Amino acid sequence: MKEQKKLTMELVKSLMDESYTLVWTDYNDNLDNRLDLIHECLASKSQEKLWEKADEWYRFI
């Protein structure tokens, strides 16, 4: 069985970009049930899928 890495702040920081853009979202739009999306972003080291999801939320505003 493959050993899983322990989630530490050092691991999280190693996966993060140097800076981020803050974006306002409605409280009803959240990632509570989208752990697959969060995992995909961490695995690819890209926030592109998060931007796509935010675009879906605000497409018709």
mmCIF file as gemmi writes it, N, C-alpha and C atoms, coordinates in Angstrom:
data_model
loop_
_atom_site.group_PDB
_atom_site.id
_atom_site.type_symbol
_atom_site.label_atom_id
_atom_site.label_alt_id
_atom_site.label_comp_id
_atom_site.label_asym_id
_atom_site.label_entity_id
_atom_site.label_seq_id
_atom_site.pdbx_PDB_ins_code
_atom_site.Cartn_x
_atom_site.Cartn_y
_atom_site.Cartn_z
_atom_site.occupancy
_atom_site.B_iso_or_equiv
_atom_site.pdbx_formal_charge
_atom_site.auth_seq_id
_atom_site.auth_asym_id
_atom_site.pdbx_PDB_model_num
ATOM 1 N N . MET Axp A 1 ? 0.843 -1.178 0 1 0 ? 1 A 1
ATOM 2 C CA . MET Axp A 1 ? 0 0 0 1 0 ? 1 A 1
ATOM 3 C C . MET Axp A 1 ? 0.891 1.246 0 1 0 ? 1 A 1
ATOM 4 N N . LYS Axp A 2 ? 0.499 2.218 -0.796 1 0 ? 2 A 1
ATOM 5 C CA . LYS Axp A 2 ? 1.273 3.448 -0.927 1 0 ? 2 A 1
ATOM 6 C C . LYS Axp A 2 ? 1.133 4.309 0.325 1 0 ? 2 A 1
ATOM 7 N N . GLU Axp A 3 ? 2.266 4.76 0.872 1 0 ? 3 A 1
ATOM 8 C CA . GLU Axp A 3 ? 2.249 5.605 2.057 1 0 ? 3 A 1
ATOM 9 C C . GLU Axp A 3 ? 1.818 7.011 1.682 1 0 ? 3 A 1
ATOM 10 N N . GLN Axp A 4 ? 0.89 7.576 2.463 1 0 ? 4 A 1
ATOM 11 C CA . GLN Axp A 4 ? 0.418 8.933 2.212 1 0 ? 4 A 1
ATOM 12 C C . GLN Axp A 4 ? 1.262 9.922 2.99 1 0 ? 4 A 1
ATOM 13 N N . LYS Axp A 5 ? 1.463 11.089 2.389 1 0 ? 5 A 1
ATOM 14 C CA . LYS Axp A 5 ? 2.202 12.15 3.061 1 0 ? 5 A 1
ATOM 15 C C . LYS Axp A 5 ? 1.316 12.775 4.128 1 0 ? 5 A 1
ATOM 16 N N . LYS Axp A 6 ? 1.945 13.214 5.207 1 0 ? 6 A 1
ATOM 17 C CA . LYS Axp A 6 ? 1.236 13.92 6.263 1 0 ? 6 A 1
ATOM 18 C C . LYS Axp A 6 ? 1.051 15.375 5.838 1 0 ? 6 A 1
ATOM 19 N N . LEU Axp A 7 ? -0.151 15.895 6.028 1 0 ? 7 A 1
ATOM 20 C CA . LEU Axp A 7 ? -0.456 17.276 5.658 1 0 ? 7 A 1
ATOM 21 C C . LEU Axp A 7 ? 0.161 18.212 6.689 1 0 ? 7 A 1
ATOM 22 N N . THR Axp A 8 ? 1.121 18.985 6.26 1 0 ? 8 A 1
ATOM 23 C CA . THR Axp A 8 ? 1.783 19.962 7.122 1 0 ? 8 A 1
ATOM 24 C C . THR Axp A 8 ? 1.752 21.315 6.429 1 0 ? 8 A 1
ATOM 25 N N . MET Axp A 9 ? 1.999 22.369 7.198 1 0 ? 9 A 1
ATOM 26 C CA . MET Axp A 9 ? 2.046 23.703 6.594 1 0 ? 9 A 1
ATOM 27 C C . MET Axp A 9 ? 3.186 23.804 5.59 1 0 ? 9 A 1
ATOM 28 N N . GLU Axp A 10 ? 4.274 23.117 5.843 1 0 ? 10 A 1
ATOM 29 C CA . GLU Axp A 10 ? 5.393 23.138 4.909 1 0 ? 10 A 1
ATOM 30 C C . GLU Axp A 10 ? 4.988 22.536 3.565 1 0 ? 10 A 1
ATOM 31 N N . LEU Axp A 11 ? 4.227 21.426 3.607 1 0 ? 11 A 1
ATOM 32 C CA . LEU Axp A 11 ? 3.752 20.807 2.369 1 0 ? 11 A 1
ATOM 33 C C . LEU Axp A 11 ? 2.8 21.746 1.639 1 0 ? 11 A 1
ATOM 34 N N . VAL Axp A 12 ? 1.867 22.334 2.375 1 0 ? 12 A 1
ATOM 35 C CA . VAL Axp A 12 ? 0.904 23.258 1.764 1 0 ? 12 A 1
ATOM 36 C C . VAL Axp A 12 ? 1.636 24.438 1.135 1 0 ? 12 A 1
ATOM 37 N N . LYS Axp A 13 ? 2.575 25.032 1.856 1 0 ? 13 A 1
ATOM 38 C CA . LYS Axp A 13 ? 3.331 26.172 1.332 1 0 ? 13 A 1
ATOM 39 C C . LYS Axp A 13 ? 4.126 25.796 0.088 1 0 ? 13 A 1
ATOM 40 N N . SER Axp A 14 ? 4.628 24.566 0.039 1 0 ? 14 A 1
ATOM 41 C CA . SER Axp A 14 ? 5.402 24.144 -1.133 1 0 ? 14 A 1
ATOM 42 C C . SER Axp A 14 ? 4.536 24.027 -2.381 1 0 ? 14 A 1
ATOM 43 N N . LEU Axp A 15 ? 3.233 23.882 -2.192 1 0 ? 15 A 1
ATOM 44 C CA . LEU Axp A 15 ? 2.312 23.754 -3.32 1 0 ? 15 A 1
ATOM 45 C C . LEU Axp A 15 ? 1.703 25.091 -3.74 1 0 ? 15 A 1
ATOM 46 N N . MET Axp A 16 ? 1.948 26.129 -2.954 1 0 ? 16 A 1
ATOM 47 C CA . MET Axp A 16 ? 1.329 27.425 -3.212 1 0 ? 16 A 1
ATOM 48 C C . MET Axp A 16 ? 2.192 28.329 -4.085 1 0 ? 16 A 1
ATOM 49 N N . ASP Axp A 17 ? 1.513 29.233 -4.8 1 0 ? 17 A 1
ATOM 50 C CA . ASP Axp A 17 ? 2.214 30.281 -5.534 1 0 ? 17 A 1
ATOM 51 C C . ASP Axp A 17 ? 2.719 31.327 -4.548 1 0 ? 17 A 1
ATOM 52 N N . GLU Axp A 18 ? 3.558 32.228 -5.04 1 0 ? 18 A 1
ATOM 53 C CA . GLU Axp A 18 ? 4.11 33.282 -4.193 1 0 ? 18 A 1
ATOM 54 C C . GLU Axp A 18 ? 3.044 34.299 -3.784 1 0 ? 18 A 1
ATOM 55 N N . SER Axp A 19 ? 2.097 34.559 -4.676 1 0 ? 19 A 1
ATOM 56 C CA . SER Axp A 19 ? 1.032 35.516 -4.362 1 0 ? 19 A 1
ATOM 57 C C . SER Axp A 19 ? -0.268 35.077 -5.034 1 0 ? 19 A 1
ATOM 58 N N . TYR Axp A 20 ? -1.37 35.632 -4.553 1 0 ? 20 A 1
ATOM 59 C CA . TYR Axp A 20 ? -2.696 35.289 -5.058 1 0 ? 20 A 1
ATOM 60 C C . TYR Axp A 20 ? -3.533 36.547 -5.205 1 0 ? 20 A 1
ATOM 61 N N . THR Axp A 21 ? -4.556 36.48 -6.037 1 0 ? 21 A 1
ATOM 62 C CA . THR Axp A 21 ? -5.512 37.554 -6.198 1 0 ? 21 A 1
ATOM 63 C C . THR Axp A 21 ? -6.755 37.193 -5.391 1 0 ? 21 A 1
ATOM 64 N N . LEU Axp A 22 ? -7.208 38.116 -4.543 1 0 ? 22 A 1
ATOM 65 C CA . LEU Axp A 22 ? -8.419 37.869 -3.771 1 0 ? 22 A 1
ATOM 66 C C . LEU Axp A 22 ? -9.632 38.169 -4.634 1 0 ? 22 A 1
ATOM 67 N N . VAL Axp A 23 ? -10.623 37.294 -4.558 1 0 ? 23 A 1
ATOM 68 C CA . VAL Axp A 23 ? -11.84 37.438 -5.353 1 0 ? 23 A 1
ATOM 69 C C . VAL Axp A 23 ? -13.029 37.3 -4.425 1 0 ? 23 A 1
ATOM 70 N N . TRP Axp A 24 ? -13.964 38.233 -4.515 1 0 ? 24 A 1
ATOM 71 C CA . TRP Axp A 24 ? -15.171 38.165 -3.705 1 0 ? 24 A 1
ATOM 72 C C . TRP Axp A 24 ? -16.114 37.15 -4.309 1 0 ? 24 A 1
ATOM 73 N N . THR Axp A 25 ? -16.737 36.334 -3.461 1 0 ? 25 A 1
ATOM 74 C CA . THR Axp A 25 ? -17.763 35.398 -3.918 1 0 ? 25 A 1
ATOM 75 C C . THR Axp A 25 ? -18.954 35.487 -2.986 1 0 ? 25 A 1
ATOM 76 N N . ASP Axp A 26 ? -20.095 35.125 -3.475 1 0 ? 26 A 1
ATOM 77 C CA . ASP Axp A 26 ? -21.306 35.068 -2.68 1 0 ? 26 A 1
ATOM 78 C C . ASP Axp A 26 ? -21.187 33.92 -1.676 1 0 ? 26 A 1
ATOM 79 N N . TYR Axp A 27 ? -21.767 34.064 -0.499 1 0 ? 27 A 1
ATOM 80 C CA . TYR Axp A 27 ? -21.634 33.018 0.516 1 0 ? 27 A 1
ATOM 81 C C . TYR Axp A 27 ? -22.255 31.696 0.081 1 0 ? 27 A 1
ATOM 82 N N . ASN Axp A 28 ? -23.182 31.715 -0.881 1 0 ? 28 A 1
ATOM 83 C CA . ASN Axp A 28 ? -23.783 30.48 -1.39 1 0 ? 28 A 1
ATOM 84 C C . ASN Axp A 28 ? -22.849 29.737 -2.352 1 0 ? 28 A 1
ATOM 85 N N . ASP Axp A 29 ? -21.871 30.43 -2.891 1 0 ? 29 A 1
ATOM 86 C CA . ASP Axp A 29 ? -20.917 29.825 -3.821 1 0 ? 29 A 1
ATOM 87 C C . ASP Axp A 29 ? -19.691 29.415 -3.019 1 0 ? 29 A 1
ATOM 88 N N . ASN Axp A 30 ? -19.531 28.141 -2.813 1 0 ? 30 A 1
ATOM 89 C CA . ASN Axp A 30 ? -18.405 27.679 -2.011 1 0 ? 30 A 1
ATOM 90 C C . ASN Axp A 30 ? -17.881 26.354 -2.552 1 0 ? 30 A 1
ATOM 91 N N . LEU Axp A 31 ? -16.806 25.915 -1.97 1 0 ? 31 A 1
ATOM 92 C CA . LEU Axp A 31 ? -16.152 24.684 -2.416 1 0 ? 31 A 1
ATOM 93 C C . LEU Axp A 31 ? -16.361 23.549 -1.422 1 0 ? 31 A 1
ATOM 94 N N . ASP Axp A 32 ? -17.382 23.659 -0.572 1 0 ? 32 A 1
ATOM 95 C CA . ASP Axp A 32 ? -17.621 22.643 0.449 1 0 ? 32 A 1
ATOM 96 C C . ASP Axp A 32 ? -17.739 21.239 -0.127 1 0 ? 32 A 1
ATOM 97 N N . ASN Axp A 33 ? -18.389 21.113 -1.243 1 0 ? 33 A 1
ATOM 98 C CA . ASN Axp A 33 ? -18.594 19.782 -1.843 1 0 ? 33 A 1
ATOM 99 C C . ASN Axp A 33 ? -17.729 19.578 -3.083 1 0 ? 33 A 1
ATOM 100 N N . ARG Axp A 34 ? -16.634 20.279 -3.176 1 0 ? 34 A 1
ATOM 101 C CA . ARG Axp A 34 ? -15.771 20.199 -4.351 1 0 ? 34 A 1
ATOM 102 C C . ARG Axp A 34 ? -14.338 19.832 -3.994 1 0 ? 34 A 1
ATOM 103 N N . LEU Axp A 35 ? -14.168 18.862 -3.101 1 0 ? 35 A 1
ATOM 104 C CA . LEU Axp A 35 ? -12.822 18.431 -2.735 1 0 ? 35 A 1
ATOM 105 C C . LEU Axp A 35 ? -12.071 17.879 -3.938 1 0 ? 35 A 1
ATOM 106 N N . ASP Axp A 36 ? -12.806 17.321 -4.916 1 0 ? 36 A 1
ATOM 107 C CA . ASP Axp A 36 ? -12.166 16.836 -6.136 1 0 ? 36 A 1
ATOM 108 C C . ASP Axp A 36 ? -11.491 17.981 -6.887 1 0 ? 36 A 1
ATOM 109 N N . LEU Axp A 37 ? -12.135 19.126 -6.924 1 0 ? 37 A 1
ATOM 110 C CA . LEU Axp A 37 ? -11.577 20.298 -7.596 1 0 ? 37 A 1
ATOM 111 C C . LEU Axp A 37 ? -10.342 20.816 -6.855 1 0 ? 37 A 1
ATOM 112 N N . ILE Axp A 38 ? -10.433 20.867 -5.543 1 0 ? 38 A 1
ATOM 113 C CA . ILE Axp A 38 ? -9.289 21.314 -4.737 1 0 ? 38 A 1
ATOM 114 C C . ILE Axp A 38 ? -8.115 20.358 -4.925 1 0 ? 38 A 1
ATOM 115 N N . HIS Axp A 39 ? -8.382 19.066 -4.901 1 0 ? 39 A 1
ATOM 116 C CA . HIS Axp A 39 ? -7.319 18.066 -5.089 1 0 ? 39 A 1
ATOM 117 C C . HIS Axp A 39 ? -6.675 18.224 -6.469 1 0 ? 39 A 1
ATOM 118 N N . GLU Axp A 40 ? -7.496 18.425 -7.483 1 0 ? 40 A 1
ATOM 119 C CA . GLU Axp A 40 ? -6.975 18.593 -8.851 1 0 ? 40 A 1
ATOM 120 C C . GLU Axp A 40 ? -6.062 19.824 -8.939 1 0 ? 40 A 1
ATOM 121 N N . CYS Axp A 41 ? -6.448 20.913 -8.294 1 0 ? 41 A 1
ATOM 122 C CA . CYS Axp A 41 ? -5.626 22.128 -8.308 1 0 ? 41 A 1
ATOM 123 C C . CYS Axp A 41 ? -4.299 21.905 -7.589 1 0 ? 41 A 1
ATOM 124 N N . LEU Axp A 42 ? -4.347 21.228 -6.45 1 0 ? 42 A 1
ATOM 125 C CA . LEU Axp A 42 ? -3.109 20.949 -5.717 1 0 ? 42 A 1
ATOM 126 C C . LEU Axp A 42 ? -2.2 20.021 -6.512 1 0 ? 42 A 1
ATOM 127 N N . ALA Axp A 43 ? -2.784 19.003 -7.126 1 0 ? 43 A 1
ATOM 128 C CA . ALA Axp A 43 ? -1.99 18.043 -7.886 1 0 ? 43 A 1
ATOM 129 C C . ALA Axp A 43 ? -1.33 18.684 -9.097 1 0 ? 43 A 1
ATOM 130 N N . SER Axp A 44 ? -2.047 19.607 -9.751 1 0 ? 44 A 1
ATOM 131 C CA . SER Axp A 44 ? -1.509 20.25 -10.958 1 0 ? 44 A 1
ATOM 132 C C . SER Axp A 44 ? -0.714 21.511 -10.629 1 0 ? 44 A 1
ATOM 133 N N . LYS Axp A 45 ? -0.74 21.914 -9.345 1 0 ? 45 A 1
ATOM 134 C CA . LYS Axp A 45 ? -0.085 23.153 -8.91 1 0 ? 45 A 1
ATOM 135 C C . LYS Axp A 45 ? -0.553 24.345 -9.749 1 0 ? 45 A 1
ATOM 136 N N . SER Axp A 46 ? -1.859 24.356 -10.005 1 0 ? 46 A 1
ATOM 137 C CA . SER Axp A 46 ? -2.458 25.413 -10.82 1 0 ? 46 A 1
ATOM 138 C C . SER Axp A 46 ? -3.83 25.766 -10.259 1 0 ? 46 A 1
ATOM 139 N N . GLN Axp A 47 ? -4.148 27.029 -10.257 1 0 ? 47 A 1
ATOM 140 C CA . GLN Axp A 47 ? -5.457 27.48 -9.803 1 0 ? 47 A 1
ATOM 141 C C . GLN Axp A 47 ? -6.441 27.66 -10.948 1 0 ? 47 A 1
ATOM 142 N N . GLU Axp A 48 ? -6.079 27.224 -12.13 1 0 ? 48 A 1
ATOM 143 C CA . GLU Axp A 48 ? -6.908 27.426 -13.325 1 0 ? 48 A 1
ATOM 144 C C . GLU Axp A 48 ? -8.331 26.877 -13.15 1 0 ? 48 A 1
ATOM 145 N N . LYS Axp A 49 ? -8.479 25.69 -12.581 1 0 ? 49 A 1
ATOM 146 C CA . LYS Axp A 49 ? -9.812 25.101 -12.4 1 0 ? 49 A 1
ATOM 147 C C . LYS Axp A 49 ? -10.654 25.918 -11.416 1 0 ? 49 A 1
ATOM 148 N N . LEU Axp A 50 ? -10.014 26.522 -10.42 1 0 ? 50 A 1
ATOM 149 C CA . LEU Axp A 50 ? -10.752 27.394 -9.503 1 0 ? 50 A 1
ATOM 150 C C . LEU Axp A 50 ? -11.264 28.639 -10.222 1 0 ? 50 A 1
ATOM 151 N N . TRP Axp A 51 ? -10.438 29.212 -11.088 1 0 ? 51 A 1
ATOM 152 C CA . TRP Axp A 51 ? -10.868 30.374 -11.877 1 0 ? 51 A 1
ATOM 153 C C . TRP Axp A 51 ? -12.041 29.992 -12.772 1 0 ? 51 A 1
ATOM 154 N N . GLU Axp A 52 ? -11.988 28.811 -13.366 1 0 ? 52 A 1
ATOM 155 C CA . GLU Axp A 52 ? -13.088 28.361 -14.228 1 0 ? 52 A 1
ATOM 156 C C . GLU Axp A 52 ? -14.377 28.234 -13.418 1 0 ? 52 A 1
ATOM 157 N N . LYS Axp A 53 ? -14.281 27.695 -12.201 1 0 ? 53 A 1
ATOM 158 C CA . LYS Axp A 53 ? -15.462 27.55 -11.348 1 0 ? 53 A 1
ATOM 159 C C . LYS Axp A 53 ? -16.016 28.928 -10.968 1 0 ? 53 A 1
ATOM 160 N N . ALA Axp A 54 ? -15.153 29.868 -10.628 1 0 ? 54 A 1
ATOM 161 C CA . ALA Axp A 54 ? -15.596 31.231 -10.301 1 0 ? 54 A 1
ATOM 162 C C . ALA Axp A 54 ? -16.267 31.876 -11.512 1 0 ? 54 A 1
ATOM 163 N N . ASP Axp A 55 ? -15.729 31.631 -12.703 1 0 ? 55 A 1
ATOM 164 C CA . ASP Axp A 55 ? -16.347 32.166 -13.926 1 0 ? 55 A 1
ATOM 165 C C . ASP Axp A 55 ? -17.763 31.603 -14.112 1 0 ? 55 A 1
ATOM 166 N N . GLU Axp A 56 ? -17.952 30.334 -13.796 1 0 ? 56 A 1
ATOM 167 C CA . GLU Axp A 56 ? -19.295 29.73 -13.888 1 0 ? 56 A 1
ATOM 168 C C . GLU Axp A 56 ? -20.262 30.427 -12.951 1 0 ? 56 A 1
ATOM 169 N N . TRP Axp A 57 ? -19.806 30.711 -11.708 1 0 ? 57 A 1
ATOM 170 C CA . TRP Axp A 57 ? -20.673 31.345 -10.726 1 0 ? 57 A 1
ATOM 171 C C . TRP Axp A 57 ? -21.108 32.733 -11.17 1 0 ? 57 A 1
ATOM 172 N N . TYR Axp A 58 ? -20.224 33.478 -11.836 1 0 ? 58 A 1
ATOM 173 C CA . TYR Axp A 58 ? -20.494 34.875 -12.15 1 0 ? 58 A 1
ATOM 174 C C . TYR Axp A 58 ? -20.722 35.16 -13.63 1 0 ? 58 A 1
ATOM 175 N N . ARG Axp A 59 ? -20.943 34.136 -14.4 1 0 ? 59 A 1
ATOM 176 C CA . ARG Axp A 59 ? -21.137 34.287 -15.841 1 0 ? 59 A 1
ATOM 177 C C . ARG Axp A 59 ? -22.325 35.19 -16.173 1 0 ? 59 A 1
ATOM 178 N N . PHE Axp A 60 ? -23.384 35.117 -15.394 1 0 ? 60 A 1
ATOM 179 C CA . PHE Axp A 60 ? -24.626 35.816 -15.759 1 0 ? 60 A 1
ATOM 180 C C . PHE Axp A 60 ? -24.881 37.07 -14.937 1 0 ? 60 A 1
ATOM 181 N N . ILE Axp A 61 ? -23.883 37.572 -14.246 1 0 ? 61 A 1
ATOM 182 C CA . ILE Axp A 61 ? -24.058 38.802 -13.453 1 0 ? 61 A 1
ATOM 183 C C . ILE Axp A 61 ? -23.91 40.012 -14.346 1 0 ? 61 A 1
